Amino acid sequence: MWDYTDKVKKHFFEPHNVGEVLDPNAVGEAGSLVCGDALKLSLKVDPKTEKIMDAKFKTFGCGSAIASSSVLTDMVIGKTLEEAARITNRDIADELGGLPQEKMHCSVMGMEALEAAIANYRGQAAPKAEEEEGAEVVCKCFGVTDRKIERAVRENNLSSIEEVTNYTKAGGACGSCHWKIDEIIQRVRETMNAPRSPESPKPLTNLKRMQLVQETLDREVRPELRKDGGDLELVDVDGKLVKVRLLGMCSGCQVADFTLKALVGRKLREFVEPDIVVEEIRE
């Protein structure tokens, strides 16, 4: 029997903000009825301040899914979209006083629904794992891709197949994908930042940094921008300051700052260095 905190029980038996916001201007969905859990999150955002004025949810799933969805709505009301975008699945679980490891996928579902709702408000298509460029469905039982597993391992410091199953459900049925999940775990963990020691590699040279920046932009960023008719080019790399120029539909876009912070900056900090700074050049 799983050990639930009093706060999880309270949000399960007396969930907050159940239903759907009247005339929402941001809606996000995550999960799948096929997988046993599904969540629809609706938000009312003030267009002038981008502050979330109201949030409601509809969830099909277990007690942890209901509790995670309920507490998520409490967490986002009153926050700006930029503040809400920084909420992680760990934050949701911590707000509940913790979740059983076997139920951490419920907090992940909440985070994904919030990301989808913010993207919906921005007029951007919420990226579905199966539709991501280069993504491969690893767990056919639950439709989980390598991209989702990679992200879960990296963001939650996972190191075993069991942990990946807890956070994504991948490998939780027939088990035929366990070897592939283990392969992904080992590959991702090899690239994760480790504490530096005297034997650790030297800091990146500017030439190597520029090479990694260009590779990351071409592999992780430009395909996403091109989906909406946008693009970018690398202008310069000055130490840890990366200067880029937005092109196409991204040029002069009202959400250019969001694009730089939420996509370009995040990807460069993930794949190049954790303290990279991005600046847009407008010429």
N, C-alpha and C positions, 0 to 999 in steps of 0.2 A: 504494500500500500504506500502510495506517495505521501510525503509529508508536506502539506500546504500551510503557508503562513496564514495568520488571522486576516491579513489584508486581502490575500487572494480569495479566501472564503467570503469575505464581506462583499467584494466586487462581483463574485459569482452569484451569491444569493440576492444581493441588492445592487445590480449593475447601474451605473450612471449613464445618462445620455443615450438611452436606447432609442432607435428609430432612425429617421432621416430628416435632415435639416430642410426647412421650407425654402424652396428656391435656392439650392446650394450653387455656389460658383466654383467649387472644387470637389471632385469626387474621385476616390481611388479604390481599387479592388485588389485583393491579393488572395492567394490560396486557391483551392479548387474543391468542389464537392466530391470529385473523384478521389482526392487525397484525404477527405474526411474533415477538412477545416476550410472555411471560406469567410472572408471579411469584406464588407463594403463600408467605407468611411466617407462621410459627407461633411463638408466645411462651408461656413459662411465667412468670407474674407472681406474686410473693408478695403476697397480698391485704393483709397487714398493713403492709408497707413500700412496696408498689407498685414494688418493684425487679424488674427483668427478670432472672430466674435462668437462663433458657435460651432460645435462639433457633435456629431451623433454617429452611431454605428449600428450595423446589423451583422450578426455573426452566427454562423452555423459551425458548431464545434464543441469541444469539451469545456470543462470549467476553466481551465487555464486560458483558453482562447477567449472566452467571455471576459474573464478578469483582465487580461492583457488589453483587450479592446476598450474596456470601460476606463481603465486607468489612463490609457493613452489619450482619450478625449479630455480627461481632466488636465493632463499635462500640456496639451496644445492650446487650450482656450486661454486667450490673453497674450499669447506669444505672436511675434511676427513670423512670417513664413521663413525668413532667414534663420531665426532662432529655432523654429520647429524642425527645420531641415537638419539640425545638428543632433537631434534625438536619435539614439541608437537602440538596438534591441536590448543591449545591456542596461541602458537607462530605464527602459520599460520594466525589465525584470527587477532591477534594484528598487524601483518605485513601489513594487509589490512586496518588497522585503525578501525577494528571491523566488525562483521557480525551480521545481525539480529539474534536473538536467534533461530528463526524458521529455520535458515539456518546453524546452527553450525555443523550439520551432514556432511556438505561439507568439512569443515576443518578436521573432523575426518577421512573422506575418504582419504584425502591427506596424513595424518599421517600413515594410514594403508597401503597405496600403497608404501610409503617410507620404512616402516618396511619390507614389502614383498620383495622389491627390494634388500635391504641389506641382508636379509636372502637368497635370490636367489644368490647373489654374494658369500656368505659364503658357498654355497653348501648345505644349509638347506632348508627344505620344509617350506613354509610359512604356519603357522597354520591357518586353516580355522575353524571358530567358530563351524560349525556343526560337525567337525571331532575331536574336542578337547575331551579328555577323561573326561567323567562325565558331558559334556555340555548338556543343555536341551534347545530346541527351545521354547522360551516363546511366541514370536510374530510370528504366522504362516503366517500372511499376508506378512511380510517382511523378514521372516527367521532370526530373531534376537534371539540370545541365551542369557541365563542367564549370561554367562561369559562376553559377550560384554556389557551388561547392568551394571554388577557389576563394570567393569573397568571404564565405563563412569561416574558412580556415584562417584567412589573413586577419579578419576583423576581430575574431574571438579566440585566436591563438590555439586552435584545435590541433590535436596530434594523434587522434585515433579514429578508426572507422565508426566506433560506437558514438563518439562525440559528434561526428558529422551527421550521423543518423538522428541524434537528438536535436540538432539545429536545423536540419533540412529535410528529414525523413528519408533521404537517399540511403539505399541499402537496407531499409527496414522491412522488406517483404521477402522476395525470393533469395536475395543475397548474391546473385550472379555478378553484380557489379562491384563487389567488395574489392577485387584486385585493382580495378580502375580507380576507385576512391582512394585506396592506399597510395597508388601512383601519384595522384593529384596532391595528396597531403605531403608526400615527400618532396615533390617539385616545388610547391608553394613555400614550404618551410625552409627550403634551401635559399630562397630569395628574400626571406623576411630578415629585417634588421636584427643583428645580434650585438650584444655588448662588445665594444672595441677592447682589444688587448694589445700588448706590444707587438704581437705577431699578426694583428689584423691588417688588412690591406690599407694602403695610404688613402687619404681623402681623394675624391675625384679631381682630376685635372680639368681645366676648363674645356679642353678638347674632348675628353671623354664625356663630360657632362653635356656638352652640346650634342654629341652623338646620341646619348641616351634620351635627351629631350626630343630630338627629331624623331627617333624611333617610336617613342611613346605617343607623340602627337599623331604620327602616321598610323599607328596600330590601334590606339585606344580612343582618340579624340575625333579625328577627321571623319571616320565612318559614321559616328553619331551625328555630327553636324550636317553631313551630306544628306542624311535622311530627311531633313527639313529644308534642304536647298541652301545650306550654309557651308562655310569652309573657313580655314584660317591658314596663315603662313607664318613661319618662324622668322622674325626680323633680326634678333640678336640675343646672345646669352652673355650677360655681364656678371660674372661671378654666379651668385644664386638668384639673380634677377633675370627672368625670362621675358622678353618682349615679343609680343605676337600682334598680328593684324588680322582682324575678323573680316571675312569676305562673304560675298553673296547675300543671302537673307540675314546673316548674322551681323552684317555691317550696319551700324546705326540702329540695331534692334533695341527695343526698350528694356529687354531683359539681358543685355550684353554682360552687365556686371554679374548677374546670377550665373550666366554661362561660364564666365571666367573663374568664379569661385567654386561653383558646384561641380563643374566638369573638368575644365582645363587644369585648374590648380590642384584639385583633388587627385587627378590621375598622375600629374607630375610628382606630387609629394608621395604618392603610392609607389611609383615605379623608378623614380630617380633619386630624390633626396627629400627628407621630411620637412625641410625648412625652405623649400623653393618658393619664390614669390613671383607672381605673374602680373604683367602690366600690358595694357592694351595701347597700341600705337595707332593714332588716328591721323592719317595724312592722306 
